[in-house]
Amino acid sequence: MMSNAGCWKPQLAALAIATSLLSGCATAISEPPIATVCPPVVEYSHEFQARAAEELRMLPDGSAVAEMLIDYAVMRDQARACR
């Protein structure tokens, strides 16, 4: 009696090729998109900014508060760019 196992090999190969080709055509995103939330940038009046600048000038050289304000300015720029 002859085995018919050899007859299935071309069909299985064709099925595997077709499956891989069709999976490349998928347009659905497999993961949900990540929501981007930009923090609000608080607007300060010119008078308030002038007062803050004067207070900053009164701080001693090398003040930790002055260094933190530099970091805060960078974060504000990043938040503006996020919009």
HTML snippet that shows the backbone in 3Dmol.js (N, CA, C, O; Angstrom):
<script src="https://3Dmol.org/build/3Dmol-min.js"></script>
<div id="view" style="width:600px;height:400px;position:relative"></div>
<script>
const pdb = `
ATOM      1  N   MET A   1       0.842  -1.159   0.000  1.00  0.00           N
ATOM      2  CA  MET A   1       0.000   0.000   0.000  1.00  0.00           C
ATOM      3  C   MET A   1       0.898   1.235   0.000  1.00  0.00           C
ATOM      4  O   MET A   1       1.896   1.284   0.718  1.00  0.00           O
ATOM      5  N   MET A   2       0.532   2.247  -0.821  1.00  0.00           N
ATOM      6  CA  MET A   2       1.318   3.464  -0.935  1.00  0.00           C
ATOM      7  C   MET A   2       0.837   4.504   0.072  1.00  0.00           C
ATOM      8  O   MET A   2      -0.356   4.608   0.358  1.00  0.00           O
ATOM      9  N   SER A   3       1.795   5.279   0.609  1.00  0.00           N
ATOM     10  CA  SER A   3       1.455   6.347   1.539  1.00  0.00           C
ATOM     11  C   SER A   3       1.097   7.609   0.760  1.00  0.00           C
ATOM     12  O   SER A   3       1.728   7.906  -0.254  1.00  0.00           O
ATOM     13  N   ASN A   4       0.109   8.343   1.210  1.00  0.00           N
ATOM     14  CA  ASN A   4      -0.256   9.593   0.547  1.00  0.00           C
ATOM     15  C   ASN A   4       0.251  10.810   1.328  1.00  0.00           C
ATOM     16  O   ASN A   4      -0.207  11.925   1.080  1.00  0.00           O
ATOM     17  N   ALA A   5       1.182  10.622   2.259  1.00  0.00           N
ATOM     18  CA  ALA A   5       1.721  11.713   3.057  1.00  0.00           C
ATOM     19  C   ALA A   5       2.455  12.725   2.190  1.00  0.00           C
ATOM     20  O   ALA A   5       2.453  13.914   2.509  1.00  0.00           O
ATOM     21  N   GLY A   6       3.071  12.295   1.120  1.00  0.00           N
ATOM     22  CA  GLY A   6       3.795  13.196   0.229  1.00  0.00           C
ATOM     23  C   GLY A   6       2.882  14.155  -0.508  1.00  0.00           C
ATOM     24  O   GLY A   6       3.342  15.218  -0.924  1.00  0.00           O
ATOM     25  N   CYS A   7       1.628  13.838  -0.685  1.00  0.00           N
ATOM     26  CA  CYS A   7       0.683  14.699  -1.389  1.00  0.00           C
ATOM     27  C   CYS A   7       0.332  15.950  -0.576  1.00  0.00           C
ATOM     28  O   CYS A   7      -0.045  16.968  -1.157  1.00  0.00           O
ATOM     29  N   TRP A   8       0.445  15.896   0.727  1.00  0.00           N
ATOM     30  CA  TRP A   8       0.073  17.013   1.584  1.00  0.00           C
ATOM     31  C   TRP A   8       1.170  18.070   1.704  1.00  0.00           C
ATOM     32  O   TRP A   8       0.884  19.216   2.050  1.00  0.00           O
ATOM     33  N   LYS A   9       2.410  17.705   1.424  1.00  0.00           N
ATOM     34  CA  LYS A   9       3.521  18.642   1.616  1.00  0.00           C
ATOM     35  C   LYS A   9       3.401  19.896   0.748  1.00  0.00           C
ATOM     36  O   LYS A   9       3.587  20.993   1.276  1.00  0.00           O
ATOM     37  N   PRO A  10       3.100  19.801  -0.559  1.00  0.00           N
ATOM     38  CA  PRO A  10       2.969  21.039  -1.341  1.00  0.00           C
ATOM     39  C   PRO A  10       1.810  21.922  -0.858  1.00  0.00           C
ATOM     40  O   PRO A  10       1.918  23.148  -0.883  1.00  0.00           O
ATOM     41  N   GLN A  11       0.706  21.307  -0.418  1.00  0.00           N
ATOM     42  CA  GLN A  11      -0.432  22.085   0.054  1.00  0.00           C
ATOM     43  C   GLN A  11      -0.104  22.800   1.372  1.00  0.00           C
ATOM     44  O   GLN A  11      -0.497  23.948   1.576  1.00  0.00           O
ATOM     45  N   LEU A  12       0.614  22.112   2.256  1.00  0.00           N
ATOM     46  CA  LEU A  12       1.002  22.747   3.513  1.00  0.00           C
ATOM     47  C   LEU A  12       1.981  23.894   3.261  1.00  0.00           C
ATOM     48  O   LEU A  12       1.899  24.939   3.907  1.00  0.00           O
ATOM     49  N   ALA A  13       2.894  23.697   2.330  1.00  0.00           N
ATOM     50  CA  ALA A  13       3.846  24.764   2.006  1.00  0.00           C
ATOM     51  C   ALA A  13       3.113  25.972   1.425  1.00  0.00           C
ATOM     52  O   ALA A  13       3.420  27.110   1.780  1.00  0.00           O
ATOM     53  N   ALA A  14       2.154  25.737   0.541  1.00  0.00           N
ATOM     54  CA  ALA A  14       1.387  26.825  -0.060  1.00  0.00           C
ATOM     55  C   ALA A  14       0.567  27.557   1.009  1.00  0.00           C
ATOM     56  O   ALA A  14       0.445  28.781   0.961  1.00  0.00           O
ATOM     57  N   LEU A  15       0.012  26.826   1.958  1.00  0.00           N
ATOM     58  CA  LEU A  15      -0.758  27.431   3.033  1.00  0.00           C
ATOM     59  C   LEU A  15       0.136  28.296   3.927  1.00  0.00           C
ATOM     60  O   LEU A  15      -0.259  29.388   4.335  1.00  0.00           O
ATOM     61  N   ALA A  16       1.324  27.808   4.225  1.00  0.00           N
ATOM     62  CA  ALA A  16       2.255  28.576   5.058  1.00  0.00           C
ATOM     63  C   ALA A  16       2.684  29.853   4.348  1.00  0.00           C
ATOM     64  O   ALA A  16       2.763  30.908   4.978  1.00  0.00           O
ATOM     65  N   ILE A  17       2.959  29.780   3.058  1.00  0.00           N
ATOM     66  CA  ILE A  17       3.356  30.959   2.291  1.00  0.00           C
ATOM     67  C   ILE A  17       2.206  31.967   2.226  1.00  0.00           C
ATOM     68  O   ILE A  17       2.413  33.161   2.440  1.00  0.00           O
ATOM     69  N   ALA A  18       1.008  31.490   1.933  1.00  0.00           N
ATOM     70  CA  ALA A  18      -0.149  32.385   1.847  1.00  0.00           C
ATOM     71  C   ALA A  18      -0.417  33.072   3.186  1.00  0.00           C
ATOM     72  O   ALA A  18      -0.745  34.258   3.219  1.00  0.00           O
ATOM     73  N   THR A  19      -0.281  32.339   4.282  1.00  0.00           N
ATOM     74  CA  THR A  19      -0.505  32.915   5.607  1.00  0.00           C
ATOM     75  C   THR A  19       0.502  34.011   5.903  1.00  0.00           C
ATOM     76  O   THR A  19       0.134  35.069   6.414  1.00  0.00           O
ATOM     77  N   SER A  20       1.766  33.774   5.591  1.00  0.00           N
ATOM     78  CA  SER A  20       2.779  34.792   5.874  1.00  0.00           C
ATOM     79  C   SER A  20       2.600  36.017   4.980  1.00  0.00           C
ATOM     80  O   SER A  20       2.829  37.138   5.433  1.00  0.00           O
ATOM     81  N   LEU A  21       2.200  35.833   3.737  1.00  0.00           N
ATOM     82  CA  LEU A  21       1.974  36.968   2.842  1.00  0.00           C
ATOM     83  C   LEU A  21       0.769  37.795   3.289  1.00  0.00           C
ATOM     84  O   LEU A  21       0.815  39.025   3.248  1.00  0.00           O
ATOM     85  N   LEU A  22      -0.294  37.140   3.711  1.00  0.00           N
ATOM     86  CA  LEU A  22      -1.490  37.856   4.139  1.00  0.00           C
ATOM     87  C   LEU A  22      -1.293  38.572   5.464  1.00  0.00           C
ATOM     88  O   LEU A  22      -1.900  39.616   5.702  1.00  0.00           O
ATOM     89  N   SER A  23      -0.453  38.026   6.323  1.00  0.00           N
ATOM     90  CA  SER A  23      -0.236  38.694   7.606  1.00  0.00           C
ATOM     91  C   SER A  23       0.525  40.001   7.415  1.00  0.00           C
ATOM     92  O   SER A  23       0.427  40.893   8.258  1.00  0.00           O
ATOM     93  N   GLY A  24       1.276  40.134   6.333  1.00  0.00           N
ATOM     94  CA  GLY A  24       1.971  41.380   6.043  1.00  0.00           C
ATOM     95  C   GLY A  24       1.024  42.470   5.580  1.00  0.00           C
ATOM     96  O   GLY A  24       1.404  43.641   5.577  1.00  0.00           O
ATOM     97  N   CYS A  25      -0.181  42.134   5.192  1.00  0.00           N
ATOM     98  CA  CYS A  25      -1.156  43.111   4.716  1.00  0.00           C
ATOM     99  C   CYS A  25      -2.050  43.644   5.824  1.00  0.00           C
ATOM    100  O   CYS A  25      -2.894  44.503   5.570  1.00  0.00           O
ATOM    101  N   ALA A  26      -1.888  43.161   7.029  1.00  0.00           N
ATOM    102  CA  ALA A  26      -2.740  43.593   8.129  1.00  0.00           C
ATOM    103  C   ALA A  26      -2.528  45.081   8.399  1.00  0.00           C
ATOM    104  O   ALA A  26      -1.395  45.558   8.459  1.00  0.00           O
ATOM    105  N   THR A  27      -3.625  45.800   8.558  1.00  0.00           N
ATOM    106  CA  THR A  27      -3.525  47.242   8.797  1.00  0.00           C
ATOM    107  C   THR A  27      -3.907  47.624  10.222  1.00  0.00           C
ATOM    108  O   THR A  27      -3.731  48.777  10.614  1.00  0.00           O
ATOM    109  N   ALA A  28      -4.418  46.695  10.993  1.00  0.00           N
ATOM    110  CA  ALA A  28      -4.828  47.007  12.363  1.00  0.00           C
ATOM    111  C   ALA A  28      -3.599  47.103  13.258  1.00  0.00           C
ATOM    112  O   ALA A  28      -2.627  46.367  13.084  1.00  0.00           O
ATOM    113  N   ILE A  29      -3.657  48.007  14.205  1.00  0.00           N
ATOM    114  CA  ILE A  29      -2.570  48.164  15.166  1.00  0.00           C
ATOM    115  C   ILE A  29      -2.782  47.145  16.274  1.00  0.00           C
ATOM    116  O   ILE A  29      -3.881  47.024  16.816  1.00  0.00           O
ATOM    117  N   SER A  30      -1.732  46.417  16.606  1.00  0.00           N
ATOM    118  CA  SER A  30      -1.879  45.366  17.601  1.00  0.00           C
ATOM    119  C   SER A  30      -1.914  45.926  19.016  1.00  0.00           C
ATOM    120  O   SER A  30      -2.470  45.289  19.910  1.00  0.00           O
ATOM    121  N   GLU A  31      -1.335  47.099  19.241  1.00  0.00           N
ATOM    122  CA  GLU A  31      -1.356  47.705  20.567  1.00  0.00           C
ATOM    123  C   GLU A  31      -2.069  49.056  20.489  1.00  0.00           C
ATOM    124  O   GLU A  31      -1.934  49.773  19.498  1.00  0.00           O
ATOM    125  N   PRO A  32      -2.821  49.401  21.522  1.00  0.00           N
ATOM    126  CA  PRO A  32      -3.492  50.708  21.491  1.00  0.00           C
ATOM    127  C   PRO A  32      -2.457  51.824  21.534  1.00  0.00           C
ATOM    128  O   PRO A  32      -1.412  51.661  22.164  1.00  0.00           O
ATOM    129  N   PRO A  33      -2.718  52.952  20.882  1.00  0.00           N
ATOM    130  CA  PRO A  33      -1.761  54.055  20.904  1.00  0.00           C
ATOM    131  C   PRO A  33      -1.656  54.649  22.309  1.00  0.00           C
ATOM    132  O   PRO A  33      -2.610  54.628  23.086  1.00  0.00           O
ATOM    133  N   ILE A  34      -0.485  55.172  22.605  1.00  0.00           N
ATOM    134  CA  ILE A  34      -0.256  55.801  23.902  1.00  0.00           C
ATOM    135  C   ILE A  34      -0.739  57.245  23.823  1.00  0.00           C
ATOM    136  O   ILE A  34      -0.357  57.995  22.925  1.00  0.00           O
ATOM    137  N   ALA A  35      -1.569  57.612  24.762  1.00  0.00           N
ATOM    138  CA  ALA A  35      -2.095  58.979  24.782  1.00  0.00           C
ATOM    139  C   ALA A  35      -1.014  59.930  25.289  1.00  0.00           C
ATOM    140  O   ALA A  35      -0.342  59.655  26.283  1.00  0.00           O
ATOM    141  N   THR A  36      -0.862  61.034  24.599  1.00  0.00           N
ATOM    142  CA  THR A  36       0.099  62.043  25.016  1.00  0.00           C
ATOM    143  C   THR A  36      -0.657  63.170  25.707  1.00  0.00           C
ATOM    144  O   THR A  36      -1.562  63.779  25.135  1.00  0.00           O
ATOM    145  N   VAL A  37      -0.274  63.426  26.918  1.00  0.00           N
ATOM    146  CA  VAL A  37      -0.910  64.494  27.684  1.00  0.00           C
ATOM    147  C   VAL A  37       0.155  65.539  27.972  1.00  0.00           C
ATOM    148  O   VAL A  37       1.153  65.262  28.637  1.00  0.00           O
ATOM    149  N   CYS A  38      -0.068  66.733  27.466  1.00  0.00           N
ATOM    150  CA  CYS A  38       0.868  67.827  27.691  1.00  0.00           C
ATOM    151  C   CYS A  38       0.443  68.604  28.931  1.00  0.00           C
ATOM    152  O   CYS A  38      -0.720  68.985  29.063  1.00  0.00           O
ATOM    153  N   PRO A  39       1.389  68.836  29.842  1.00  0.00           N
ATOM    154  CA  PRO A  39       1.019  69.610  31.033  1.00  0.00           C
ATOM    155  C   PRO A  39       0.758  71.054  30.665  1.00  0.00           C
ATOM    156  O   PRO A  39       1.350  71.570  29.718  1.00  0.00           O
ATOM    157  N   PRO A  40      -0.124  71.713  31.402  1.00  0.00           N
ATOM    158  CA  PRO A  40      -0.395  73.119  31.108  1.00  0.00           C
ATOM    159  C   PRO A  40       0.802  73.985  31.500  1.00  0.00           C
ATOM    160  O   PRO A  40       1.533  73.672  32.440  1.00  0.00           O
ATOM    161  N   VAL A  41       0.985  75.067  30.769  1.00  0.00           N
ATOM    162  CA  VAL A  41       2.041  76.030  31.085  1.00  0.00           C
ATOM    163  C   VAL A  41       1.363  77.255  31.688  1.00  0.00           C
ATOM    164  O   VAL A  41       0.579  77.939  31.031  1.00  0.00           O
ATOM    165  N   VAL A  42       1.679  77.514  32.935  1.00  0.00           N
ATOM    166  CA  VAL A  42       1.087  78.654  33.641  1.00  0.00           C
ATOM    167  C   VAL A  42       1.692  79.941  33.088  1.00  0.00           C
ATOM    168  O   VAL A  42       2.909  80.059  32.950  1.00  0.00           O
ATOM    169  N   GLU A  43       0.831  80.897  32.775  1.00  0.00           N
ATOM    170  CA  GLU A  43       1.290  82.198  32.286  1.00  0.00           C
ATOM    171  C   GLU A  43       1.392  83.155  33.471  1.00  0.00           C
ATOM    172  O   GLU A  43       0.457  83.273  34.264  1.00  0.00           O
ATOM    173  N   TYR A  44       2.532  83.837  33.586  1.00  0.00           N
ATOM    174  CA  TYR A  44       2.753  84.793  34.668  1.00  0.00           C
ATOM    175  C   TYR A  44       2.718  86.212  34.094  1.00  0.00           C
ATOM    176  O   TYR A  44       3.160  86.452  32.971  1.00  0.00           O
ATOM    177  N   SER A  45       2.196  87.126  34.874  1.00  0.00           N
ATOM    178  CA  SER A  45       2.163  88.528  34.434  1.00  0.00           C
ATOM    179  C   SER A  45       3.587  89.090  34.420  1.00  0.00           C
ATOM    180  O   SER A  45       4.488  88.542  35.055  1.00  0.00           O
ATOM    181  N   HIS A  46       3.774  90.190  33.687  1.00  0.00           N
ATOM    182  CA  HIS A  46       5.096  90.829  33.625  1.00  0.00           C
ATOM    183  C   HIS A  46       5.526  91.324  35.008  1.00  0.00           C
ATOM    184  O   HIS A  46       6.701  91.244  35.366  1.00  0.00           O
ATOM    185  N   GLU A  47       4.576  91.828  35.769  1.00  0.00           N
ATOM    186  CA  GLU A  47       4.894  92.314  37.110  1.00  0.00           C
ATOM    187  C   GLU A  47       5.380  91.172  38.006  1.00  0.00           C
ATOM    188  O   GLU A  47       6.349  91.318  38.751  1.00  0.00           O
ATOM    189  N   PHE A  48       4.697  90.049  37.918  1.00  0.00           N
ATOM    190  CA  PHE A  48       5.084  88.887  38.726  1.00  0.00           C
ATOM    191  C   PHE A  48       6.454  88.370  38.307  1.00  0.00           C
ATOM    192  O   PHE A  48       7.264  87.997  39.155  1.00  0.00           O
ATOM    193  N   GLN A  49       6.719  88.344  36.991  1.00  0.00           N
ATOM    194  CA  GLN A  49       8.025  87.903  36.505  1.00  0.00           C
ATOM    195  C   GLN A  49       9.130  88.849  36.965  1.00  0.00           C
ATOM    196  O   GLN A  49      10.220  88.399  37.317  1.00  0.00           O
ATOM    197  N   ALA A  50       8.858  90.162  36.966  1.00  0.00           N
ATOM    198  CA  ALA A  50       9.850  91.137  37.427  1.00  0.00           C
ATOM    199  C   ALA A  50      10.133  90.947  38.914  1.00  0.00           C
ATOM    200  O   ALA A  50      11.280  91.040  39.352  1.00  0.00           O
ATOM    201  N   ARG A  51       9.091  90.684  39.678  1.00  0.00           N
ATOM    202  CA  ARG A  51       9.268  90.444  41.115  1.00  0.00           C
ATOM    203  C   ARG A  51      10.103  89.188  41.356  1.00  0.00           C
ATOM    204  O   ARG A  51      10.994  89.187  42.205  1.00  0.00           O
ATOM    205  N   ALA A  52       9.819  88.123  40.614  1.00  0.00           N
ATOM    206  CA  ALA A  52      10.579  86.880  40.749  1.00  0.00           C
ATOM    207  C   ALA A  52      12.040  87.085  40.354  1.00  0.00           C
ATOM    208  O   ALA A  52      12.939  86.545  40.998  1.00  0.00           O
ATOM    209  N   ALA A  53      12.279  87.868  39.294  1.00  0.00           N
ATOM    210  CA  ALA A  53      13.657  88.142  38.868  1.00  0.00           C
ATOM    211  C   ALA A  53      14.416  88.908  39.944  1.00  0.00           C
ATOM    212  O   ALA A  53      15.588  88.633  40.200  1.00  0.00           O
ATOM    213  N   GLU A  54      13.755  89.858  40.566  1.00  0.00           N
ATOM    214  CA  GLU A  54      14.400  90.630  41.643  1.00  0.00           C
ATOM    215  C   GLU A  54      14.726  89.724  42.827  1.00  0.00           C
ATOM    216  O   GLU A  54      15.815  89.817  43.393  1.00  0.00           O
ATOM    217  N   GLU A  55      13.806  88.859  43.202  1.00  0.00           N
ATOM    218  CA  GLU A  55      14.048  87.931  44.304  1.00  0.00           C
ATOM    219  C   GLU A  55      15.177  86.958  43.960  1.00  0.00           C
ATOM    220  O   GLU A  55      15.965  86.582  44.828  1.00  0.00           O
ATOM    221  N   LEU A  56      15.249  86.555  42.693  1.00  0.00           N
ATOM    222  CA  LEU A  56      16.312  85.654  42.249  1.00  0.00           C
ATOM    223  C   LEU A  56      17.674  86.335  42.342  1.00  0.00           C
ATOM    224  O   LEU A  56      18.665  85.700  42.702  1.00  0.00           O
ATOM    225  N   ARG A  57      17.722  87.625  42.016  1.00  0.00           N
ATOM    226  CA  ARG A  57      18.983  88.379  42.117  1.00  0.00           C
ATOM    227  C   ARG A  57      19.472  88.479  43.568  1.00  0.00           C
ATOM    228  O   ARG A  57      20.673  88.588  43.814  1.00  0.00           O
ATOM    229  N   MET A  58      18.553  88.443  44.509  1.00  0.00           N
ATOM    230  CA  MET A  58      18.930  88.559  45.924  1.00  0.00           C
ATOM    231  C   MET A  58      19.478  87.245  46.494  1.00  0.00           C
ATOM    232  O   MET A  58      20.057  87.238  47.580  1.00  0.00           O
ATOM    233  N   LEU A  59      19.302  86.146  45.776  1.00  0.00           N
ATOM    234  CA  LEU A  59      19.804  84.857  46.280  1.00  0.00           C
ATOM    235  C   LEU A  59      21.326  84.818  46.180  1.00  0.00           C
ATOM    236  O   LEU A  59      21.902  85.442  45.289  1.00  0.00           O
ATOM    237  N   PRO A  60      21.980  84.094  47.080  1.00  0.00           N
ATOM    238  CA  PRO A  60      23.437  83.997  47.009  1.00  0.00           C
ATOM    239  C   PRO A  60      23.867  83.199  45.775  1.00  0.00           C
ATOM    240  O   PRO A  60      23.108  82.384  45.251  1.00  0.00           O
ATOM    241  N   ASP A  61      25.099  83.451  45.322  1.00  0.00           N
ATOM    242  CA  ASP A  61      25.638  82.704  44.178  1.00  0.00           C
ATOM    243  C   ASP A  61      25.651  81.205  44.509  1.00  0.00           C
ATOM    244  O   ASP A  61      25.951  80.804  45.634  1.00  0.00           O
ATOM    245  N   GLY A  62      25.321  80.399  43.509  1.00  0.00           N
ATOM    246  CA  GLY A  62      25.305  78.949  43.696  1.00  0.00           C
ATOM    247  C   GLY A  62      24.098  78.446  44.455  1.00  0.00           C
ATOM    248  O   GLY A  62      24.109  77.321  44.954  1.00  0.00           O
ATOM    249  N   SER A  63      23.062  79.251  44.553  1.00  0.00           N
ATOM    250  CA  SER A  63      21.852  78.877  45.283  1.00  0.00           C
ATOM    251  C   SER A  63      21.179  77.662  44.639  1.00  0.00           C
ATOM    252  O   SER A  63      21.085  77.569  43.416  1.00  0.00           O
ATOM    253  N   ALA A  64      20.717  76.743  45.471  1.00  0.00           N
ATOM    254  CA  ALA A  64      19.999  75.560  44.975  1.00  0.00           C
ATOM    255  C   ALA A  64      18.686  75.973  44.314  1.00  0.00           C
ATOM    256  O   ALA A  64      18.261  75.356  43.337  1.00  0.00           O
ATOM    257  N   VAL A  65      18.050  77.004  44.836  1.00  0.00           N
ATOM    258  CA  VAL A  65      16.784  77.480  44.268  1.00  0.00           C
ATOM    259  C   VAL A  65      17.012  77.995  42.848  1.00  0.00           C
ATOM    260  O   VAL A  65      16.193  77.744  41.964  1.00  0.00           O
ATOM    261  N   ALA A  66      18.113  78.713  42.619  1.00  0.00           N
ATOM    262  CA  ALA A  66      18.408  79.220  41.287  1.00  0.00           C
ATOM    263  C   ALA A  66      18.633  78.075  40.307  1.00  0.00           C
ATOM    264  O   ALA A  66      18.196  78.139  39.158  1.00  0.00           O
ATOM    265  N   GLU A  67      19.319  77.022  40.765  1.00  0.00           N
ATOM    266  CA  GLU A  67      19.547  75.859  39.899  1.00  0.00           C
ATOM    267  C   GLU A  67      18.237  75.151  39.583  1.00  0.00           C
ATOM    268  O   GLU A  67      18.032  74.689  38.461  1.00  0.00           O
ATOM    269  N   MET A  68      17.353  75.066  40.567  1.00  0.00           N
ATOM    270  CA  MET A  68      16.049  74.437  40.336  1.00  0.00           C
ATOM    271  C   MET A  68      15.223  75.245  39.337  1.00  0.00           C
ATOM    272  O   MET A  68      14.493  74.673  38.527  1.00  0.00           O
ATOM    273  N   LEU A  69      15.336  76.568  39.393  1.00  0.00           N
ATOM    274  CA  LEU A  69      14.595  77.405  38.456  1.00  0.00           C
ATOM    275  C   LEU A  69      15.073  77.202  37.015  1.00  0.00           C
ATOM    276  O   LEU A  69      14.281  77.306  36.079  1.00  0.00           O
ATOM    277  N   ILE A  70      16.351  76.916  36.839  1.00  0.00           N
ATOM    278  CA  ILE A  70      16.866  76.607  35.497  1.00  0.00           C
ATOM    279  C   ILE A  70      16.206  75.333  34.977  1.00  0.00           C
ATOM    280  O   ILE A  70      15.798  75.262  33.817  1.00  0.00           O
ATOM    281  N   ASP A  71      16.104  74.317  35.855  1.00  0.00           N
ATOM    282  CA  ASP A  71      15.426  73.070  35.463  1.00  0.00           C
ATOM    283  C   ASP A  71      13.954  73.327  35.147  1.00  0.00           C
ATOM    284  O   ASP A  71      13.404  72.755  34.206  1.00  0.00           O
ATOM    285  N   TYR A  72      13.330  74.183  35.933  1.00  0.00           N
ATOM    286  CA  TYR A  72      11.919  74.513  35.719  1.00  0.00           C
ATOM    287  C   TYR A  72      11.723  75.196  34.366  1.00  0.00           C
ATOM    288  O   TYR A  72      10.730  74.950  33.681  1.00  0.00           O
ATOM    289  N   ALA A  73      12.662  76.045  33.986  1.00  0.00           N
ATOM    290  CA  ALA A  73      12.574  76.723  32.688  1.00  0.00           C
ATOM    291  C   ALA A  73      12.653  75.708  31.552  1.00  0.00           C
ATOM    292  O   ALA A  73      11.946  75.840  30.553  1.00  0.00           O
ATOM    293  N   VAL A  74      13.500  74.705  31.697  1.00  0.00           N
ATOM    294  CA  VAL A  74      13.610  73.651  30.677  1.00  0.00           C
ATOM    295  C   VAL A  74      12.298  72.882  30.582  1.00  0.00           C
ATOM    296  O   VAL A  74      11.830  72.587  29.482  1.00  0.00           O
ATOM    297  N   MET A  75      11.704  72.556  31.723  1.00  0.00           N
ATOM    298  CA  MET A  75      10.437  71.826  31.702  1.00  0.00           C
ATOM    299  C   MET A  75       9.320  72.655  31.074  1.00  0.00           C
ATOM    300  O   MET A  75       8.464  72.111  30.377  1.00  0.00           O
ATOM    301  N   ARG A  76       9.322  73.954  31.311  1.00  0.00           N
ATOM    302  CA  ARG A  76       8.316  74.819  30.690  1.00  0.00           C
ATOM    303  C   ARG A  76       8.494  74.835  29.167  1.00  0.00           C
ATOM    304  O   ARG A  76       7.509  74.797  28.429  1.00  0.00           O
ATOM    305  N   ASP A  77       9.725  74.889  28.704  1.00  0.00           N
ATOM    306  CA  ASP A  77       9.989  74.849  27.258  1.00  0.00           C
ATOM    307  C   ASP A  77       9.524  73.529  26.654  1.00  0.00           C
ATOM    308  O   ASP A  77       8.960  73.504  25.559  1.00  0.00           O
ATOM    309  N   GLN A  78       9.760  72.439  27.366  1.00  0.00           N
ATOM    310  CA  GLN A  78       9.316  71.124  26.888  1.00  0.00           C
ATOM    311  C   GLN A  78       7.787  71.038  26.836  1.00  0.00           C
ATOM    312  O   GLN A  78       7.226  70.468  25.900  1.00  0.00           O
ATOM    313  N   ALA A  79       7.130  71.597  27.827  1.00  0.00           N
ATOM    314  CA  ALA A  79       5.658  71.585  27.847  1.00  0.00           C
ATOM    315  C   ALA A  79       5.103  72.426  26.701  1.00  0.00           C
ATOM    316  O   ALA A  79       4.101  72.059  26.087  1.00  0.00           O
ATOM    317  N   ARG A  80       5.753  73.552  26.414  1.00  0.00           N
ATOM    318  CA  ARG A  80       5.313  74.380  25.273  1.00  0.00           C
ATOM    319  C   ARG A  80       5.478  73.615  23.966  1.00  0.00           C
ATOM    320  O   ARG A  80       4.603  73.663  23.101  1.00  0.00           O
ATOM    321  N   ALA A  81       6.600  72.909  23.820  1.00  0.00           N
ATOM    322  CA  ALA A  81       6.856  72.140  22.596  1.00  0.00           C
ATOM    323  C   ALA A  81       5.884  70.969  22.452  1.00  0.00           C
ATOM    324  O   ALA A  81       5.583  70.543  21.337  1.00  0.00           O
ATOM    325  N   CYS A  82       5.404  70.462  23.553  1.00  0.00           N
ATOM    326  CA  CYS A  82       4.468  69.324  23.545  1.00  0.00           C
ATOM    327  C   CYS A  82       3.147  69.704  22.907  1.00  0.00           C
ATOM    328  O   CYS A  82       2.490  68.878  22.275  1.00  0.00           O
ATOM    329  N   ARG A  83       2.760  70.967  23.078  1.00  0.00           N
ATOM    330  CA  ARG A  83       1.490  71.425  22.502  1.00  0.00           C
ATOM    331  C   ARG A  83       1.607  71.379  21.039  1.00  0.00           C
ATOM    332  O   ARG A  83       0.659  71.720  20.333  1.00  0.00           O
TER     333      ARG A  83
END
`;
const viewer = $3Dmol.createViewer("view");
viewer.addModel(pdb, "pdb");
viewer.setStyle({}, {cartoon: {color: "spectrum"}});
viewer.zoomTo();
viewer.render();
</script>
